[in-house]
């Protein structure tokens, strides 16, 4: 089947599609009555929380639903032809040649035992029968297109020799090898750092223009969809609930779920005390327990009994707007511009005395230069380089940086999982940097606790929730009897807003957000003074993120805890932190209050980080700064300033100083620190990265 170059109708047309999975017990409807169209050269975003059926739609398009999945209604047309009519041979030809898919986890698409060049060359050799020479030339071209340094070396490397961002670019290159008409991207940047994500998103947009490829972009990040797509479709619980252009849906939303999603993400202007985020109440329905009528009904502020739950609700065109549709009976009656009913405003807790002080902390690792045989000279990895800061009672200090910058190493030293190479950590004026966790007294262990990124990995799967919290109480020496500990455990469940009945549940019966709450209850079980939250919400859906973030803030207010919040999501950092510490390659490059760090002058790296964060607001104008290259390795950091290899301000510093010397820490106004060679007058010329556009 040759490519239909002259075809000008919709590239992809999904019409009233329903997909179910069949188990021994029942049919589980995953997608119902779902329609979407992708026109030539258009990028359509598919947005929704996990479990809403986005990936099932993509697998339906790829005709790859496994043996339990079946299309039970509607159809999927590719270039005007129903995919159900294709023979297996035709399907194989279309997949990979005309429709390509990029998955969330790049390593899942790469063969670890085969060099990159060979994997890329396979595509045109199998699909188009071209010669090895031509396939190599084409591979070289796409690897250059996806902006990878030293393309020939890349083609000669194995997947494990590349960073995550580089692997994802190779997967994109592989998808582009046959110049497909349709590219499906399933959360292609979730596993990447925000600066790398910005570069990959930029790349996908440019390549879409260059090759004229149509795109279906699946994501739960509304900011990313705003930056990459022309139109979007919002999904909830297996159904499309709103469709339209980006402007229609962002500025003139017509479905309560879309509105609730926007209210649960921290846009500029949200404030944890004055304008808290509004979490969506209740939980996502399971596929076989969907409510009658509107799926969103039980969680909707505008729900009307006897009307919203009386019938199936069809998609309806919004009057006066072409191609803007909504699945809501009451959309004409709702005042969409009504101000948010502000949740109760919270008093900000007074920041108290210094609880934690770090002074010139260093953490170096020695590794053999030849890791396999242990021979050769030893190399030193400088994971943390002279960190100094203080954290006070009731304060939230955010620690921001890309992966590999040393955030987690510093957390491990603080927790006692590692000991420091040099410098000191004072907890209530006692040195703890050399005391490993097994040698710490019970009080110190209870005082410094951690909430981890992935709640699934930290709970014991074979122990009930209540028992896990009671074990923590036992270790912290709280309560004299089993009965006292049980009573305290139930109070902790109240604290994290989980029903007491959950004490007898197993972790597998809980959703991700509920598991994270158990992790928080356990961390606070011993009255922790300091809680290190390591990306505690990045694995959760946006609506759940708001609830968990607010919960952390509330407990902090009550318990006067010091919260060290490790994250790369600057919108959440801006929303909840009092002070921000920016790290790069083991160094603290900027430290100040949230207002200082988010307004110029910035450290050049902070400036790039701010520009990379996608913001789901059409009234925001951002400076466009894409960092070249990946983060250097901590095993062989560049000479001089660690950031000099990617810095766009380097030319402002005379005499090549950036390449020779580590910059001094400059103190600007009110204790705002920046580790940079730039002179003060240059720093003052910096413009704000994020501006609200004039109406």
ROVEX-706805 format. One line per 8 residues: number of its first residue (from 1); their letters; for each residue x, y, z of C-alpha. Coordinates in pm, 1 decimal. Example, Ala and Ser with C-alpha at 12.3 -4.5 7.8 and 13.67 -1.06 7.14 Angstrom:
BEGIN
1) as) 1230.0 -450.0 780.0 | 1367.0 -106.0 714.0 .
END
This chain:
BEGIN
1) xxxxxxxx) 0.0 0.0 0.0 | 169.7 321.1 -108.8 | 133.0 637.8 92.4 | -169.8 838.7 -13.1 | 7.4 1168.1 -65.1 | -288.8 1341.9 -224.5 | -533.1 1252.7 56.2 | -666.4 1573.3 212.6 .
9) xxxxxxxx) -945.6 1455.8 447.0 | -891.3 1383.9 817.2 | -578.2 1171.5 872.1 | -744.6 1007.2 1171.6 | -1116.7 996.0 1236.1 | -1244.6 820.9 1547.2 | -1622.8 799.9 1548.0 | -1827.6 698.9 1855.1 .
17) xxxxxxxx) -1562.6 447.3 1951.6 | -1627.2 205.0 2240.1 | -1360.4 -34.6 2365.4 | -1410.1 -299.8 2634.4 | -1183.5 -547.2 2806.5 | -1330.2 -887.4 2885.2 | -1242.8 -1072.6 3205.9 | -1388.6 -1401.8 3326.7 .
25) xxxxxxxx) -1637.4 -1213.3 3542.6 | -1750.8 -923.5 3333.5 | -1705.8 -685.1 3045.3 | -1516.3 -373.3 3156.7 | -1592.8 -73.1 2936.3 | -1271.4 130.5 2906.7 | -1379.0 382.2 2639.7 | -1735.1 480.3 2548.6 .
33) xxxxxxxx) -1882.1 690.1 2267.5 | -1547.8 859.4 2195.3 | -1499.1 1073.7 1885.1 | -1205.4 1284.8 1770.0 | -1061.0 1399.0 1436.5 | -702.9 1485.7 1345.2 | -658.6 1687.6 1026.5 | -339.2 1687.7 813.3 .
41) xxxxxxxx) -56.8 1871.4 991.6 | -267.0 1925.5 1304.6 | -164.9 1843.2 1662.2 | -450.3 1730.3 1886.8 | -399.2 1692.0 2261.8 | -577.0 1420.9 2457.5 | -591.2 1523.2 2822.8 | -713.3 1342.6 3130.9 .
49) xxxxxxxx) -607.0 1168.9 3447.0 | -467.0 817.7 3465.4 | -732.5 554.0 3409.7 | -951.8 775.4 3189.5 | -883.0 571.2 2874.5 | -631.0 792.7 2686.9 | -379.4 514.0 2625.9 | -657.5 268.4 2539.4 .
57) xxxxxxxx) -762.0 501.4 2255.8 | -400.4 506.4 2130.7 | -377.4 126.6 2145.4 | -709.2 110.6 1958.8 | -559.8 322.2 1679.9 | -256.5 92.2 1670.3 | -498.1 -209.3 1668.4 | -299.6 -348.1 1958.6 .
65) xxxxxxxx) -556.3 -418.8 2233.3 | -425.7 -762.5 2329.7 | -644.7 -1070.2 2345.8 | -885.5 -930.6 2606.1 | -954.7 -595.5 2441.3 | -1217.3 -547.6 2171.5 | -1372.9 -258.5 1984.8 | -1742.0 -302.5 2069.1 .
73) xxxxxxxx) -1883.7 4.0 1894.9 | -1795.4 278.8 1649.5 | -1492.0 279.9 1423.2 | -1145.0 423.7 1363.5 | -1066.9 547.6 1014.1 | -714.2 619.6 897.9 | -704.7 837.3 583.8 | -1070.5 758.1 522.6 .
81) xxxxxxxx) -1041.4 380.2 550.0 | -1173.0 178.1 846.7 | -880.4 10.4 1025.1 | -1102.2 -293.6 1090.5 | -1098.2 -365.4 714.0 | -718.0 -387.7 690.9 | -559.7 -731.5 646.9 | -284.3 -825.8 898.9 .
89) xxxxxxxx) -22.2 -757.7 626.8 | -165.7 -413.2 550.5 | -181.9 -334.7 922.5 | 180.5 -430.7 969.3 | 270.5 -204.3 679.9 | 72.5 91.6 818.6 | 210.2 54.8 1171.1 | 557.3 197.5 1178.4 .
97) xxxxxxxx) 539.3 314.4 818.2 | 239.6 548.4 834.4 | 144.3 553.8 1204.2 | 423.0 567.6 1460.9 | 391.0 569.7 1838.1 | 626.8 711.3 2100.0 | 583.2 567.0 2447.1 | 637.9 711.5 2792.5 .
105) xxxxxxxx) 938.2 498.7 2883.4 | 1205.1 523.7 2611.0 | 1392.4 209.2 2719.1 | 1080.2 0.8 2653.6 | 1113.5 80.7 2281.6 | 1488.2 17.6 2249.6 | 1668.8 -314.0 2227.0 | 1940.5 -300.6 2495.6 .
113) xxxxxxxx) 2168.0 -543.9 2309.6 | 2174.4 -363.5 1976.5 | 2354.7 -46.3 1873.3 | 2136.2 257.9 1810.1 | 2238.0 287.3 1442.2 | 2131.1 -68.1 1366.7 | 1793.2 -18.6 1538.3 | 1725.5 294.7 1333.4 .
121) xxxxxxxx) 1837.5 138.3 1004.9 | 1600.1 -155.2 1052.8 | 1293.7 65.8 1002.7 | 1341.9 168.4 636.8 | 1513.5 -160.9 551.5 | 1211.7 -363.5 667.6 | 934.9 -126.2 557.4 | 1077.7 11.5 235.7 .
129) xxxxxxxx) 1346.9 -238.9 139.7 | 1618.1 27.6 103.3 | 1990.1 -55.7 104.2 | 2203.9 -45.5 419.2 | 2395.1 259.9 287.6 | 2078.9 460.4 230.4 | 1935.1 350.0 565.5 | 2254.1 464.4 741.2 .
137) xxxxxxxx) 2244.8 802.0 565.7 | 1881.8 844.9 669.8 | 1958.2 743.8 1029.4 | 2234.8 1002.7 1039.6 | 1993.2 1266.7 909.7 | 1720.8 1203.7 1170.7 | 1969.4 1183.5 1459.6 | 2095.4 1524.3 1348.4 .
145) xxxxxxxx) 1732.6 1642.4 1318.6 | 1658.6 1548.8 1679.5 | 1958.3 1763.3 1781.6 | 2180.2 1498.9 1932.0 | 2547.3 1589.9 1963.3 | 2804.1 1391.7 1763.3 | 2550.2 1185.3 1559.4 | 2805.0 927.0 1439.5 .
153) xxxxxxxx) 2908.5 843.2 1794.8 | 2538.4 816.4 1889.6 | 2472.2 564.1 1612.7 | 2764.3 359.5 1740.5 | 2642.9 357.3 2104.0 | 2426.4 114.4 2297.2 | 2106.1 250.2 2459.5 | 2245.6 229.1 2815.1 .
161) xxxxxxxx) 2525.1 469.5 2721.2 | 2276.0 753.1 2666.7 | 2090.1 970.8 2917.0 | 1709.0 953.1 2945.8 | 1663.5 1264.3 2732.1 | 1895.2 1126.7 2463.7 | 1714.5 790.1 2463.2 | 1380.8 965.0 2417.8 .
169) xxxxxxxx) 1522.0 1161.1 2122.0 | 1642.1 836.1 1962.8 | 1290.4 692.3 2001.7 | 1150.6 1004.3 1832.6 | 1411.7 966.7 1556.3 | 1307.5 602.8 1513.7 | 942.5 706.3 1479.3 | 1037.0 965.9 1215.7 .
177) xxxxxxxx) 1256.6 729.9 1010.1 | 970.9 640.7 777.1 | 820.9 994.0 775.0 | 483.1 878.0 913.7 | 156.8 1067.2 847.3 | 45.1 1026.8 1209.7 | 255.8 1033.4 1522.6 | 99.7 922.9 1853.0 .
185) xxxxxxxx) 288.7 1047.5 2160.0 | 187.7 882.0 2487.4 | 316.9 1101.4 2774.1 | 654.8 1122.0 2597.9 | 818.7 1355.8 2850.2 | 697.5 1242.3 3194.7 | 1024.6 1068.4 3273.2 | 1238.1 1366.4 3168.5 .
193) xxxxxxxx) 1369.0 1675.9 3343.2 | 1188.7 1997.1 3272.9 | 1472.3 2159.6 3073.8 | 1507.9 1840.8 2866.0 | 1128.7 1824.0 2833.5 | 1126.3 2181.8 2698.0 | 1386.1 2088.6 2435.8 | 1201.4 1767.2 2336.5 .
201) xxxxxxxx) 868.2 1951.5 2307.3 | 1030.9 2222.6 2095.7 | 1179.5 1948.3 1881.2 | 847.7 1765.8 1832.0 | 683.7 2093.3 1722.9 | 960.9 2175.2 1473.3 | 965.0 1823.8 1330.5 | 586.3 1827.1 1297.0 .
209) xxxxxxxx) 623.0 2138.8 1079.2 | 920.4 2004.3 883.7 | 762.8 1666.7 800.1 | 398.5 1785.0 798.5 | 315.5 1507.0 1045.1 | -20.9 1503.7 1223.3 | 2.1 1436.0 1595.4 | -209.8 1289.0 1871.5 .
217) xxxxxxxx) -42.7 1406.7 2193.1 | -153.5 1221.5 2507.7 | -74.4 1396.6 2833.3 | -207.4 1490.3 3175.5 | -7.5 1814.0 3172.3 | -231.7 2097.6 3053.0 | 63.7 2336.3 3018.6 | 240.4 2101.5 2777.2 .
225) xxxxxxxx) -72.2 2061.6 2566.4 | -107.0 2440.4 2547.2 | 249.5 2466.0 2414.4 | 230.4 2181.7 2161.1 | -124.8 2141.8 2030.6 | -376.9 2324.4 1811.8 | -685.1 2155.1 1952.9 | -760.2 1937.3 2249.7 .
233) xxxxxxxx) -999.5 1680.2 2381.0 | -1055.6 1639.0 2756.6 | -1138.3 1285.5 2873.8 | -1295.5 1169.6 3196.8 | -1368.2 810.0 3288.3 | -1371.1 668.2 2934.9 | -1561.6 951.0 2767.8 | -1469.1 1271.3 2590.1 .
241) xxxxxxxx) -1624.7 1551.6 2797.8 | -1505.0 1858.1 2605.6 | -1345.2 1922.4 2266.8 | -1232.9 2240.5 2097.4 | -942.7 2463.8 2002.7 | -687.7 2546.7 2273.9 | -832.2 2900.8 2309.5 | -1191.9 2772.7 2328.8 .
249) xxxxxxxx) -1121.4 2522.8 2601.2 | -868.6 2722.9 2806.6 | -1047.9 3059.7 2796.4 | -1408.2 2958.8 2749.0 | -1443.5 2618.2 2915.6 | -1786.7 2460.5 2906.6 | -1754.2 2149.7 3123.3 | -1735.9 2130.6 3504.6 .
257) xxxxxxxx) -1453.9 1872.9 3493.4 | -1233.4 2097.6 3276.6 | -1299.7 2382.4 3520.5 | -1218.0 2160.3 3820.4 | -891.0 2048.8 3657.9 | -777.8 2409.1 3611.1 | -865.3 2494.5 3970.2 | -645.8 2216.4 4101.7 .
265) xxxxxxxx) -322.9 2322.4 3926.6 | -100.7 2598.4 4065.0 | -112.4 2876.0 3804.9 | 73.2 3204.4 3870.2 | -125.1 3397.3 4130.1 | -226.5 3096.0 4341.7 | -112.3 3131.0 4702.1 | -118.2 2854.4 4961.7 .
273) xxxxxxxx) -266.4 3083.2 5228.5 | -480.3 3340.4 5048.0 | -586.7 3141.0 4738.8 | -547.2 2770.3 4806.7 | -594.6 2521.4 4524.4 | -933.4 2355.4 4511.3 | -903.9 1976.2 4501.1 | -1175.8 1777.5 4320.6 .
281) xxxxxxxx) -1379.6 1602.2 4585.8 | -1437.1 1226.3 4588.6 | -1253.6 969.8 4378.9 | -1235.1 862.3 4017.6 | -1498.0 587.6 3953.1 | -1373.8 238.6 3864.3 | -1476.2 129.1 3511.7 | -1737.0 -120.6 3636.1 .
289) xxxxxxxx) -1876.2 115.5 3903.6 | -1955.4 420.0 3693.2 | -2257.9 621.3 3813.0 | -2577.9 648.4 3604.4 | -2601.6 949.5 3372.9 | -2304.2 1183.2 3390.2 | -1981.4 1006.9 3496.2 | -1857.1 1323.5 3665.7 .
297) xxxxxxxx) -2189.0 1375.1 3851.6 | -2088.7 1255.6 4201.6 | -1790.7 1496.9 4205.6 | -1955.2 1793.1 4030.8 | -2046.8 2121.0 4203.5 | -2339.9 2174.5 3966.2 | -2495.5 1824.7 3995.9 | -2876.7 1813.9 3987.7 .
305) xxxxxxxx) -3045.6 1495.3 4105.6 | -3308.4 1347.2 3876.2 | -3161.9 1533.8 3580.2 | -2787.2 1472.0 3557.3 | -2825.9 1105.2 3657.2 | -3140.4 1026.5 3456.5 | -3001.1 949.1 3109.5 | -2688.1 905.3 2901.2 .
313) xxxxxxxx) -2556.5 1247.9 2812.4 | -2454.9 1311.8 2450.4 | -2180.8 1546.9 2326.3 | -2341.7 1875.6 2226.0 | -2208.8 2163.8 2015.5 | -2154.5 2488.3 2205.2 | -2365.0 2761.7 2042.7 | -2169.9 3018.9 1846.5 .
321) xxxxxxxx) -1847.1 2815.8 1845.5 | -1749.6 2598.1 1555.6 | -1608.1 2256.7 1660.0 | -1639.2 2326.8 2036.6 | -1846.7 2053.4 2202.5 | -1926.5 1954.7 2562.0 | -2092.2 1662.7 2740.1 | -2291.5 1860.5 2998.0 .
329) xxxxxxxx) -2668.0 1915.6 3024.5 | -2632.5 2237.8 3222.5 | -2351.0 2416.1 3040.1 | -2580.5 2704.7 2934.2 | -2701.3 2761.3 3291.3 | -2364.1 2768.9 3465.6 | -2201.2 3105.2 3529.5 | -1853.3 3013.5 3404.0 .
337) xxxxxxxx) -1708.7 3349.4 3506.0 | -1826.0 3335.0 3867.4 | -1528.9 3384.6 4102.1 | -1396.4 3073.5 4275.4 | -1551.3 3028.3 4616.2 | -1237.1 3075.5 4813.4 | -1171.4 2790.5 5051.3 | -1107.4 2892.3 5407.9 .
345) xxxxxxxx) -807.9 3122.3 5419.7 | -531.7 2995.5 5642.0 | -312.0 3199.3 5868.9 | 51.3 3154.7 5781.3 | 232.2 2993.0 6072.5 | 507.2 3207.8 6221.7 | 849.4 3089.4 6112.5 | 1033.8 2990.1 6429.7 .
353) xxxxxxxx) 1391.1 2922.8 6530.2 | 1654.4 2748.9 6318.8 | 1601.3 2370.5 6337.6 | 1849.7 2257.0 6075.0 | 2178.3 2415.4 5976.4 | 2413.2 2292.1 5707.2 | 2761.8 2423.8 5689.0 | 2986.0 2355.4 5388.1 .
361) xxxxxxxx) 2850.4 2003.2 5350.2 | 3038.4 1790.3 5097.8 | 2957.7 1440.0 4979.0 | 3204.5 1269.6 4745.4 | 3187.9 912.5 4617.7 | 3491.5 719.6 4503.4 | 3432.7 500.1 4201.7 | 3672.3 280.4 4010.8 .
369) xxxxxxxx) 3755.2 431.1 3672.5 | 3694.3 91.4 3517.2 | 3371.0 -13.6 3685.4 | 3358.5 -369.4 3549.9 | 3705.0 -489.4 3645.9 | 3771.5 -243.2 3928.1 | 4113.0 -157.3 3785.0 | 4264.5 177.4 3702.3 .
377) xxxxxxxx) 4274.0 498.3 3900.4 | 3987.3 591.3 4126.7 | 3760.3 874.4 4018.4 | 3576.7 1101.1 4258.9 | 3213.7 1192.5 4201.6 | 3141.3 1523.0 4371.7 | 2770.2 1477.0 4441.0 | 2742.5 1769.0 4683.1 .
385) xxxxxxxx) 2985.6 2059.9 4685.9 | 2991.0 2293.7 4990.6 | 2618.9 2320.7 5064.3 | 2531.8 2580.5 5328.4 | 2183.4 2687.0 5439.2 | 1949.6 2707.1 5736.9 | 1590.9 2588.8 5771.2 | 1355.1 2713.4 6041.4 .
393) xxxxxxxx) 1054.5 2575.7 6224.4 | 728.8 2591.1 6016.4 | 923.7 2684.2 5704.4 | 903.0 2522.3 5362.7 | 1236.7 2523.0 5183.5 | 1217.4 2396.3 4826.9 | 1521.4 2230.7 4670.4 | 1505.3 2252.2 4293.9 .
401) xxxxxxxx) 1721.2 2110.7 4018.0 | 1741.1 1852.3 3743.3 | 1819.1 1487.1 3803.3 | 2183.9 1435.6 3886.5 | 2219.8 1771.8 4062.4 | 2265.6 1613.2 4404.4 | 1921.7 1675.1 4564.1 | 1865.3 1313.8 4662.7 .
409) xxxxxxxx) 2225.8 1262.2 4776.2 | 2185.5 1551.5 5015.8 | 1856.9 1400.7 5141.0 | 2032.6 1066.1 5201.4 | 2306.0 1232.4 5409.6 | 2043.7 1418.2 5610.9 | 1850.0 1094.6 5671.3 | 2167.5 911.4 5777.0 .
417) xxxxxxxx) 2155.7 667.6 5483.1 | 2496.5 810.9 5386.3 | 2756.0 999.7 5592.6 | 2909.6 1331.0 5490.1 | 3259.2 1362.5 5340.8 | 3313.6 1702.5 5500.1 | 3125.0 1992.5 5663.8 | 2848.3 1961.3 5919.1 .
425) xxxxxxxx) 2472.3 1918.3 5963.8 | 2329.8 2051.0 6288.4 | 1986.3 1933.1 6402.0 | 1883.9 2144.5 6704.3 | 2257.2 2224.8 6741.3 | 2363.2 1857.6 6750.5 | 2594.8 1727.1 6478.9 | 2439.0 1438.2 6283.4 .
433) xxxxxxxx) 2639.5 1435.5 5957.0 | 2865.4 1144.9 6064.0 | 2600.1 934.5 6239.3 | 2455.8 664.5 6011.6 | 2088.7 586.0 6063.7 | 2150.5 261.5 6255.6 | 2355.5 456.5 6512.5 | 2103.1 740.3 6554.0 .
441) xxxxxxxx) 1889.0 749.6 6867.2 | 1514.2 694.3 6835.2 | 1434.4 1062.5 6874.9 | 1666.5 1169.2 6590.3 | 1521.1 901.7 6362.6 | 1165.6 1013.7 6446.5 | 1265.6 1381.1 6403.1 | 1393.5 1348.8 6044.8 .
449) xxxxxxxx) 1151.2 1160.8 5820.8 | 1098.6 1127.8 5448.3 | 803.7 1107.8 5208.2 | 912.1 942.0 4884.2 | 828.9 1002.2 4521.1 | 670.5 669.0 4452.8 | 422.2 558.6 4719.4 | 405.5 206.3 4569.3 .
457) xxxxxxxx) 766.4 126.9 4655.3 | 756.3 229.6 5019.5 | 464.2 29.1 5157.1 | 489.3 -336.9 5249.2 | 242.0 -511.6 5014.6 | 164.9 -790.9 5261.3 | 79.6 -578.9 5565.1 | -238.1 -379.4 5634.3 .
465) xxxxxxxx) -221.1 -1.0 5632.8 | -290.8 20.9 6007.2 | -19.7 -230.5 6093.4 | 239.6 -35.4 5888.4 | 165.7 287.4 6076.5 | 167.5 103.0 6411.8 | 508.8 -44.9 6332.5 | 643.0 306.4 6279.2 .
473) xxxxxxxx) 496.0 409.1 6617.4 | 662.0 106.7 6777.3 | 1001.2 197.3 6627.4 | 964.0 557.3 6745.0 | 879.1 430.0 7095.8 | 534.0 588.9 7103.1 | 253.5 441.6 7316.7 | 292.7 192.3 7600.9 .
481) xxxxxxxx) 54.9 -70.4 7470.2 | -87.9 -204.3 7147.1 | -420.7 -34.0 7229.6 | -255.5 307.7 7273.6 | -71.1 268.6 6945.3 | -390.1 164.9 6768.0 | -568.1 475.4 6898.1 | -279.9 697.0 6779.6 .
489) xxxxxxxx) -279.2 520.8 6439.5 | -650.0 601.5 6393.5 | -579.5 966.5 6483.8 | -304.5 971.2 6217.2 | -552.6 839.5 5958.0 | -781.7 1129.2 6057.7 | -487.5 1367.0 6017.3 | -427.9 1259.0 5655.4 .
497) xxxxxxxx) -804.1 1255.3 5587.0 | -837.9 882.0 5522.4 | -1140.9 691.1 5654.6 | -1057.4 489.2 5968.9 | -1184.8 176.0 5792.0 | -870.5 193.7 5574.4 | -668.7 63.1 5872.2 | -767.3 -291.0 5770.2 .
505) xxxxxxxx) -703.2 -251.2 5398.0 | -403.5 -378.8 5206.7 | -195.3 -133.3 4999.6 | -316.1 -285.5 4669.8 | -671.2 -175.5 4755.4 | -565.2 190.5 4763.1 | -521.7 442.4 4482.2 | -189.4 622.2 4431.1 .
513) xxxxxxxx) -305.2 932.2 4617.5 | -433.2 724.4 4909.8 | -104.3 533.7 4933.4 | 83.8 863.0 4941.1 | -135.5 971.3 5234.6 | -38.7 655.8 5423.1 | 326.4 742.2 5355.5 | 266.2 1090.8 5498.6 .
521) xxxxxxxx) 87.6 949.3 5806.3 | 385.8 723.1 5867.3 | 635.6 1008.7 5829.2 | 446.6 1221.5 6081.9 | 386.3 931.5 6322.6 | 672.3 1025.4 6553.7 | 603.9 1399.6 6555.8 | 876.7 1466.9 6296.9 .
529) xxxxxxxx) 1059.5 1801.6 6321.7 | 1187.1 1784.7 5963.9 | 1015.3 1608.1 5676.8 | 1203.2 1566.0 5349.6 | 944.0 1534.5 5074.6 | 1120.8 1396.9 4765.6 | 897.6 1476.3 4465.2 | 598.1 1360.6 4672.7 .
537) xxxxxxxx) 331.3 1444.7 4413.4 | 501.0 1392.8 4077.5 | 363.6 1037.5 4043.4 | 6.9 1152.5 4114.7 | -271.0 1298.0 3898.6 | -322.0 1674.3 3902.9 | -648.6 1663.8 4096.3 | -489.3 1436.5 4358.0 .
545) xxxxxxxx) -174.5 1653.6 4366.5 | -377.4 1948.6 4491.1 | -528.3 1745.8 4775.4 | -195.8 1592.0 4885.0 | -11.2 1926.2 4865.1 | -278.7 2095.6 5073.7 | -266.6 1811.5 5323.6 | 110.4 1852.4 5367.1 .
553) xxxxxxxx) 64.8 2226.6 5422.3 | -213.0 2174.9 5677.0 | -16.2 1920.3 5880.5 | 283.4 2150.6 5865.6 | 76.0 2435.9 6009.0 | -53.1 2218.8 6293.6 | 271.5 2041.5 6378.4 | 509.7 2335.5 6303.6 .
561) xxxxxxxx) 718.0 2099.9 6090.2 | 1009.0 2212.4 5875.1 | 940.9 2086.9 5523.2 | 1224.0 2032.2 5274.7 | 1042.2 1996.3 4945.7 | 1253.8 1842.7 4666.7 | 1102.9 1899.3 4325.4 | 1163.0 1996.5 3965.6 .
569) xxxxxxxx) 808.3 2128.3 3921.4 | 851.5 2501.4 3966.4 | 479.3 2581.8 3960.7 | 422.1 2373.0 4274.5 | 737.4 2518.0 4430.6 | 613.9 2870.5 4368.7 | 281.1 2782.8 4523.8 | 398.0 2629.7 4849.0 .
577) xxxxxxxx) 753.9 2725.5 4938.5 | 879.7 3011.4 5156.0 | 1238.1 2986.9 5035.4 | 1396.8 2819.0 4734.5 | 1739.7 2666.4 4687.5 | 1843.1 2595.1 4326.0 | 2103.7 2321.2 4274.5 | 2312.4 2236.2 3969.9 .
585) xxxxxxxx) 2572.8 1960.6 3954.8 | 2626.9 1949.1 4331.3 | 2644.7 2326.8 4381.9 | 2383.9 2560.8 4528.2 | 2364.8 2823.6 4252.9 | 2085.6 3037.1 4398.8 | 1916.5 3070.1 4737.9 | 1651.4 3319.9 4844.1 .
593) xxxxxxxx) 1286.6 3373.1 4929.3 | 1037.3 3248.2 4669.6 | 968.9 3604.6 4550.8 | 1341.6 3671.9 4508.1 | 1408.0 3354.1 4310.8 | 1104.1 3397.9 4082.9 | 1182.9 3760.5 3990.5 | 1494.8 3889.7 3815.4 .
601) xxxxxxxx) 1787.9 3906.1 3873.1 | 1826.9 3530.4 3840.2 | 2114.0 3289.5 3822.8 | 2132.8 3203.5 3448.0 | 2032.0 2844.8 3529.9 | 1724.8 2951.8 3730.7 | 1624.0 3170.3 3435.7 | 1638.9 2868.8 3201.1 .
609) xxxxxxxx) 1444.2 2653.3 3448.8 | 1164.0 2910.6 3472.7 | 1139.7 2938.3 3096.3 | 1114.2 2559.2 3065.1 | 808.9 2514.4 3288.3 | 488.8 2474.3 3085.6 | 210.8 2698.1 3224.1 | -152.8 2623.4 3142.9 .
617) xxxxxxxx) -257.6 2984.4 3097.0 | -307.9 3154.5 2760.5 | -245.7 3502.1 2909.5 | 115.1 3420.4 3002.3 | 402.9 3526.5 2781.2 | 732.7 3349.5 2841.2 | 1084.0 3425.6 2735.1 | 1202.3 3138.1 2525.7 .
625) xxxxxxxx) 1528.5 2986.1 2649.2 | 1617.7 2633.2 2542.2 | 1930.5 2494.5 2708.2 | 2172.0 2330.7 2469.1 | 2314.2 1992.4 2563.7 | 2258.2 1764.7 2861.4 | 2376.4 1805.6 3218.6 | 2747.4 1720.8 3239.4 .
633) xxxxxxxx) 2842.9 1412.8 3440.0 | 2938.1 1461.9 3805.5 | 3233.6 1228.5 3735.5 | 3396.1 1480.7 3503.2 | 3239.0 1821.8 3571.0 | 3347.3 2109.6 3346.3 | 3625.4 2336.6 3477.0 | 3527.1 2666.1 3639.1 .
641) xxxxxxxx) 3155.1 2731.4 3679.4 | 2957.4 2404.1 3658.9 | 2692.8 2570.0 3437.4 | 2930.8 2736.1 3188.3 | 2883.7 2471.5 2915.6 | 2513.1 2562.7 2878.2 | 2507.2 2929.8 2984.9 | 2380.9 3199.4 2747.3 .
649) xxxxxxxx) 2528.1 3485.1 2956.7 | 2888.0 3360.1 2947.4 | 2996.1 3621.2 2691.8 | 2911.8 3897.8 2944.4 | 3199.9 3787.2 3170.8 | 3542.1 3912.7 3056.0 | 3859.7 3707.2 3034.0 | 3704.9 3356.5 3012.8 .
657) xxxxxxxx) 3666.7 3361.8 3391.6 | 3365.0 3126.0 3377.9 | 3583.8 2848.7 3234.5 | 3862.4 2892.8 3489.8 | 3716.7 2956.9 3832.4 | 3419.1 2839.9 4035.8 | 3223.2 3163.4 4088.7 | 3198.3 3324.0 4432.7 .
665) xxxxxxxx) 2862.5 3349.6 4610.3 | 2733.1 3705.4 4567.1 | 2480.0 3834.3 4817.0 | 2228.2 4062.9 4646.9 | 1944.4 4245.9 4825.7 | 1806.1 4099.9 5152.2 | 2017.6 3785.9 5173.5 | 1942.6 3669.0 4815.7 .
673) xxxxxxxx) 2246.8 3460.6 4712.8 | 2365.1 3384.6 4358.6 | 2677.8 3184.7 4270.4 | 2778.4 3360.2 3950.5 | 3056.5 3567.5 3792.0 | 2810.5 3815.1 3634.6 | 2859.2 4171.1 3757.6 | 2573.1 4329.6 3950.8 .
681) xxxxxxxx) 2486.3 4574.8 3671.0 | 2450.9 4281.1 3425.8 | 2228.3 4091.3 3668.8 | 2009.2 4398.8 3702.7 | 1951.8 4408.5 3325.1 | 1773.8 4071.2 3335.2 | 1412.8 4070.4 3222.7 | 1132.3 3867.7 3385.0 .
689) xxxxxxx) 1093.5 3527.3 3215.8 | 719.5 3494.7 3288.6 | 496.4 3792.7 3208.2 | 120.2 3824.4 3206.9 | 26.3 3956.4 2864.5 | -151.4 4291.6 2852.8 | -519.2 4256.3 2771.7 .
END
